[in-house]
Every structure is written in structure tokens, then in C-alpha cells.
Amino acid sequence: MAKTSAIQRNLKRIKMAKRFDAKRKKLRAIVRNKKLPLNERFAAQLKLSKLPKNSSKIRIRNRCEITGRPHGVYRKLRISRIALREMASSGKIPGMTKSSW
């Protein structure tokens, strides 16, 4: 099980990213628009850099929904490989069984 503080920090980042998403998209569009004057684009870049760091989607970590483990997480299932194996062995995932030969 991961540290509760790390899990909570990641949840905080997810909430902040959702809250500032529209503002970030608008500012990035201005910065990338080559037709606008340089001073406007520079001002937009400054505003973008003033936003909280944790409001960026890049800072969100994919974590297991069950254990909070940050590594070995399947994106589609949003659970770690270890949790997936335990659930498959106990028969909690329909159609999935532990292989044996």
C-alpha cells in the first residue's frame, strides 16, 4: 500500500488540473498562434507560468485504484499488475484465470 499522503497529493493534482484545464488550453493556444504579435504571445506565456505547477496534467501520476501503487499500472484497468494477479487468482475478474502448465 502506498503512502496516504502520496495518494492524496495525486488526487489534489487531478482536481487542480480539471479546474485550470480550460484556462491552460486558452493560454497555450495564444502562445502557439504564430499570427499574433510577439508581445501578446509573451504575455500569455507569462500568465501560463504564473499558474500553479500542480495544475498541469503532466504532474498527474497513474496510480492503482486499489493499492495506490505508482508503478506497473495498466492504463485501461487502472490497477497494478500485482492487484490484477491477486484479483484474477481469487476469481474476482470474470473470464480471467491464473495460467498453469
N, C-alpha and C positions, 0 to 999 in steps of 0.2 A: 504494500500500500504506500502510495506517495504521501509526502508531507501535505497536510491540510492547507498550510499557508501557500504552497506552490499551486495547488488546485484552485484556491480562492483568487490568487493573483491572476491566473489564466482566465478565470471567469470574469474578473474585473476588466481585463483587456478585451474580452469578447464584447462586453456591454459598451465599452468606450468606442470600439471600432464600429459598432452599429450606430451609435449616437453621432459620430463625426463622419460617417461614410459619405453622405451627400455633400457636405462642405469640402471634404478632401477631393472628391471627384470633380467638383466645380473648379477648385483652385488648380488641380492638375491639368484640366482641360485648357485653362488660361495659359499656364506655363508652357504647354506643348504647342499651342497655336502660334505658328511662325509668322502669321499675318499681322498679329498685334505688335504695337511698339515695344521696344526692349524694356523701357521703364515700367510699363504695365505688367509685363511678364515677371520682371524682377520683384515688383511689389507683391504679386501673387505668390512668388516663391518665398518671400519673407513671411507672409501670412501663414503659408503652409508649414514653415519651420517653427512658427510660434505655437502651433497646435501641440497637444500633449503627445509624447513619444508613444505611449501605450495605446493611442487611438489608431495606430497603424495596423493593418491586417497582418503584416509581416511578423509582428511580435507575438501573434497567437500561436500557441503550441498545440499540436494534435495530441490529445491525451485519451487514455482508455476511459470509457464511461463508467466502468465497474471499479477498477483499481486506481485510476489516475496515473498509471504508468506512462511516461513520455516516449519511450522507445518501442519499436516493434508493434505499432498500431496499424491495423487495417483500416483504410480510409472509408470504405463502403460500410463496414460493420461498426466502426468507431469503438472497437475493443482490441486489446492487445493479444498477441499470439498466445500468451500464457493463459489468459482468461478464456480465449476461444477454445484451447485444448481442454481445459478443465470442464467447460460447459458441454463440449462435444462428448467427453468421456462419461459425464453424468447423464447424458441424453436430453439436455435442455434445448439443443438446437435440432429442429426437425430435419431428417434426411442426412445428418452428419454423424458418422461413427468413426471411432479410432481404428486406424488400419492395423492389421496384424497379418503376418505371413510366416 
